[in-house]
Amino acid sequence: QSARDGLREAKRGFADKDVTLGTAEGEITVLKRELAVKETSLQAALRDVATVRSDLSAKDEALRIAERDRASLRRELEARDSALAGATK
């Protein structure tokens, strides 16, 4: 009888552990899904950052070109002013 009681108790213990294991496996599955969603969001955010960096780089290059053009126009204007000043003397 004692052996049977021990066996019955062991079976209950295994059943409890099976429930605990099943619960843990379910939680792991949920966490894996959440991680996949977060990884997808992260990848989208990284693509957005790359796009913004690219846009910023293009705008920075356009600004450098505009500044170079402005400097060139300023030199041309100064040369014309000098020529005009020399012609009026």
C-alpha positions as CSV (number, residue, x, y, z in Angstrom):
1,Q,0.0,0.0,0.0
2,S,2.8,2.4,0.9
3,A,4.5,1.8,-2.5
4,R,1.2,2.4,-4.3
5,D,0.7,5.7,-2.3
6,G,4.2,6.7,-3.3
7,L,3.6,5.9,-6.9
8,R,0.3,7.8,-6.9
9,E,2.0,10.8,-5.3
10,A,4.8,10.6,-7.8
11,K,2.3,10.6,-10.7
12,R,0.6,13.7,-9.2
13,G,4.0,15.4,-9.0
14,F,4.7,14.5,-12.6
15,A,1.2,15.8,-13.6
16,D,1.9,19.1,-11.8
17,K,5.2,19.4,-13.5
18,D,3.6,18.7,-16.9
19,V,1.2,21.6,-16.2
20,T,4.0,23.8,-15.1
21,L,6.0,22.9,-18.2
22,G,3.0,23.5,-20.5
23,T,2.5,26.9,-18.9
24,A,6.1,27.7,-19.4
25,E,6.1,26.6,-23.0
26,G,3.0,28.7,-23.6
27,E,4.7,31.7,-22.1
28,I,7.8,31.1,-24.2
29,T,5.6,30.9,-27.3
30,V,4.0,34.3,-26.4
31,L,7.4,35.8,-25.7
32,K,8.8,34.6,-29.1
33,R,5.8,36.2,-30.9
34,E,6.3,39.4,-29.0
35,L,10.0,39.3,-29.9
36,A,9.2,38.8,-33.5
37,V,6.9,41.8,-33.6
38,K,9.5,43.9,-31.8
39,E,12.2,42.8,-34.2
40,T,10.0,43.7,-37.2
41,S,9.4,47.1,-35.6
42,L,13.1,47.6,-35.0
43,Q,13.9,46.7,-38.6
44,A,11.3,49.2,-39.9
45,A,12.8,51.9,-37.6
46,L,16.3,51.1,-38.8
47,R,15.1,51.5,-42.4
48,D,13.5,54.8,-41.5
49,V,16.8,55.9,-39.9
50,A,18.7,54.9,-43.0
51,T,16.3,56.9,-45.2
52,V,16.6,60.0,-43.0
53,R,20.4,59.7,-43.1
54,S,20.3,59.4,-46.9
55,D,18.0,62.4,-47.2
56,L,20.2,64.4,-44.8
57,S,23.3,63.5,-46.8
58,A,21.6,64.6,-50.0
59,K,20.4,67.9,-48.4
60,D,23.9,68.5,-47.0
61,E,25.4,68.0,-50.5
62,A,22.8,70.4,-52.0
63,L,23.6,73.0,-49.3
64,R,27.4,72.7,-50.1
65,I,26.7,73.2,-53.8
66,A,24.4,76.2,-53.1
67,E,27.1,77.8,-50.8
68,R,29.7,77.2,-53.5
69,D,27.4,78.8,-56.1
70,R,26.7,81.7,-53.8
71,A,30.4,82.3,-53.3
72,S,31.0,82.2,-57.0
73,L,28.2,84.6,-57.7
74,R,29.5,86.9,-55.0
75,R,32.9,86.9,-56.6
76,E,31.4,87.6,-60.0
77,L,29.3,90.5,-58.6
78,E,32.4,92.0,-56.9
79,A,34.3,91.7,-60.2
80,R,31.5,93.5,-62.0
81,D,31.3,96.1,-59.3
82,S,35.0,96.7,-59.6
83,A,34.8,96.8,-63.4
84,L,31.9,99.3,-63.2
85,A,33.7,101.4,-60.7
86,G,36.8,101.5,-62.9
87,A,34.8,102.4,-66.0
88,T,33.0,105.3,-64.3
89,K,36.3,106.9,-63.1
